[in-house]
Amino acid sequence: MGPEALAQVLRPLTAFVPPERRADLIVGLAEGDDAAVLKLDAERALVFTVDFFTPVVDDPYDFGAVAAANALSDVYATGGEPLMALNVAAFPPDLDPAVIEAIIRGGAEKAAEGGCATAGGHTIQDAEPKFGLAVIGLAHPDRLFLKTGVRPGDALVLTKPLGTGVITTWAKNGTVEPAVLAGAVESMKRLNRNAARVFARFGVKGCTDVTGFSLAGHALELAEKSRVRLEIDPGALPLLPGARAAVEGRFVPGGAKRNRAYYEGRVSFGAGVDETLRVLCFAPETSGGLLAAVPVDADTCVRELRDMGIEAALIGRAVPGGDAPGISFL
C-alpha cells in the first residue's frame, strides 16, 4: 500500500484508544513512528511492531532472515531492544514443508542473533507466501529515538547503502549478477542492533529506518515531524554495487513511482543530481539502514560504526525548517 492510501485508512483509528491507555501511550498512530510505545513505569517502555511481506529473494532461509531483520529494525529504530517475537505467516497449501521450515528457521535464527526469542505465531493459507514477525521490545522512556527528535545542527548518518529494492527487482528478471544479489542480501540480513547501540551512546534522539517509503520518504517524515529542513549531500549517499546499473536497466519496483508521486513536491534536488540517483532516493528499500540525527561528534560516531563493519556514511545535516520543513538534496 502506498503512503497516501495508508495515511488515509489509518487516520480514523486514532480515535479508538481507550482513555485509560492514552496517558501511557507515548507513541501511537497519531505520532506515526516506527513502532508503538507504551510506558510501563519510570524505567521501562514497551515497544511493539509488526512487519511481514512477500518474498524478496528466492532462497527460503534468506527470505526468513531478511523478513526478521526488517521487523526487528523498527524496535532498534525506536531505541529499544527486542525481547520476543511471534511469526506472522501465510503459505500456499501445496508448498513443500521443507521450504516453510527453512523460512521459519531463517527468521528464528536471525531473531536469536538479536537476543530475541521467537515463541510461536500464527499461519494461514494463501496463494502467495508471506512472512514476518510481530516483535515486542523494551526501551527507557527517556531514551527513545523518535521522528520528532531531530534538532538544527544535528548531523545525518545513514548506516546501510541504498539499492536493495532495485537489485531484488532486477533479480526477479533473472539477469542480475550473483555477486550483486549476494551483496544486497547480506545488507538486508544485517541487523541494526549495533548501530542503534552506538547511536544511543552519542545521544541520538531523532531516528528512523529506511524501508518501503524510500530514503526520501522516511527522511521527509523526520523533517516534518521535527520541523526542520534536512540538507543531504547526494555525493555522500552510499550505494550497493549494482544499484545504479539496476536503475539504468529499468529494474525499478512500482513503489518507487508511488513514493515519488507522493513525496516529490516536498523534496528539492540540485541541478547536479542525475536521474538515476533521484530514482534511488525514491525507491523502496527492504531491511534498510538507520537514518539518525547525531547531535555530537558525528565523525567519531561514524568511525565507530565503520570499525564494527557497519557501512555508515555522514550524508548531511539538519537546519532550521521555518515554515517549510522538508528535504534538499544539494
Secondary structure as UniProt FT lines:
FT   HELIX           3..10
FT   HELIX           11..16
FT   HELIX           19..22
FT   TURN            23..24
FT   STRAND          25..27
FT   TURN            29..32
FT   STRAND          36..39
FT   STRAND          45..53
FT   HELIX           60..76
FT   TURN            77..79
FT   STRAND          81..91
FT   TURN            93..94
FT   HELIX           97..113
FT   TURN            114..115
FT   STRAND          117..125
FT   STRAND          130..139
FT   TURN            141..142
FT   TURN            147..148
FT   TURN            152..153
FT   STRAND          155..158
FT   HELIX           164..173
FT   HELIX           178..189
FT   HELIX           193..201
FT   TURN            202..203
FT   STRAND          206..209
FT   TURN            212..213
FT   HELIX           214..226
FT   STRAND          228..232
FT   HELIX           234..236
FT   TURN            241..242
FT   HELIX           243..248
FT   TURN            249..250
FT   HELIX           254..263
FT   HELIX           264..266
FT   STRAND          267..269
FT   TURN            271..272
FT   HELIX           275..282
FT   STRAND          290..294
FT   HELIX           298..307
FT   TURN            308..309
FT   STRAND          313..320
FT   TURN            322..323
FT   STRAND          326..329
//
